[in-house]
Amino acid sequence: MAEEGQVIGVHSVSEWKEHLQKGKETGKLIVVDFTASWCGPCRFIGPVLVEIAKKMTHVTFLKVDVDELESVSREWEIEAMPTFLFLKEGKLVDKVVGAKKEELHAKIIEHANAAAGSSI
């Protein structure tokens, strides 16, 4: 299992399901970066997400390669890369499509604070 403060690469459907289940149990916000190795904007935003993950250790950050896990990408209707999904208790609560650094950061803060507030 990866340490807090990291973006965790998910490489199998079973790993994906495991992370979703853990998110349901803990109530932690999960931010999923749907990416592709050939996607230029994905390469731009990747390091940004890593920096955010280092600062926000109470959020789980996952990275899914759409070519590697096509079934997961289809299930969540990913049509463009990068797409960031915000999941709480296994349900989609928000999403950001594109390498929009400010919007991504603002939404992570918004939903992370809401997740933290709901568990108190």
N, C-alpha and C positions, 0 to 999 in steps of 0.2 A: 504494500500500500504506500502511496506517496505521502510525503510530509505536507503539513500545512504551508501555505504560501507558495505553492507550486501550481502550474497548469498541468493537469494529469492527462496524458494521452490515453485514449480508450481505443483498444485494438480488437475487441471482440464483442459480439452481442451479449455474451454472458457478463463481461465486465460492465457493459452499459447498464444492463438490468440490475447488477449489483449496486452500482452508484445511485441509480434511481431509487432503489429500495432503501438504501442508507439515507438518502435525502428525505424520504417519507418518514423514516423513523426519527431522524434528528430534527427535522423541520428547518434545516439549513437551506439557504438560498443556493441553488446550483446555476452557474452560468456556463452554458455550453457554446463553444466556438466550433461551428461547422466550417471546415476549411478544406483546401485542396493544395497539393504540392505545386501545381501549375498556376495558382492564383496569385497575381502580383499584389493586390490589396491585402490578401491574407498574410503575405510575408511582411508587409508594412505594419499591420496591426498586431501580429503575434508578440513581438517584444513589448509592446504597450500593455497587452494583457498580462504578461509575465510580471511587469512592474506593478500593476494594480494588484495582482494576486499576492505579491510579497507584502503589500500594505494591508490587505483585507483578508487576514487568515481565518476569519469566521465565515467566509464564503468558500464554497467548493467550485473550482474552475476545471472544466473538462474540455478537451480538444478532440474532435471527431473528424477524421478524414473522410469526406463524402465518397471517395472512390473505394476506400478500404471497407467502409461500413455502409454500403448502398441501402441495405434494408432499413437501417435506422434513419438514414437521410430521407428515404421515401415515407416512412412512418410519420415523421415530423414535418413532411411537406417542404423540404428545403429546396429552394429553386435558384438561389444566388449565393455566392460566396464573397466575403464571409457573412454568415448569418449567426447571430448570437441569440440563443434562447435563454430565457430566465424561467427556471422551474422552481416551484415551491410545492412540497408534498406531492411530487409527481405530476403536477399540473402546470401548464404553460401560463405564466402571468404577464409576460411581456416579450418583445423581441426587437432587435436592432438588425437591419439588413444593410451591409456595407461597412467599410472601414471608417466609421465615424467616431473618432477618438473621444470627443467631448460628450456626445450623446451616450456612448457606451459607458463612460465613467459616471456620468450623472445618473443613469438608470441603475447601475450597480449599487451606487450609494443609496439611492431611493429605496430599492427593494431589499438591500441588506439591512437597512435601518428598520424597515417594516417587519422583516423576518425577526430581527432581534427584539423588537418591541412586542411582537405577538407571543413570545415565549416567556415574557416576564409575568 
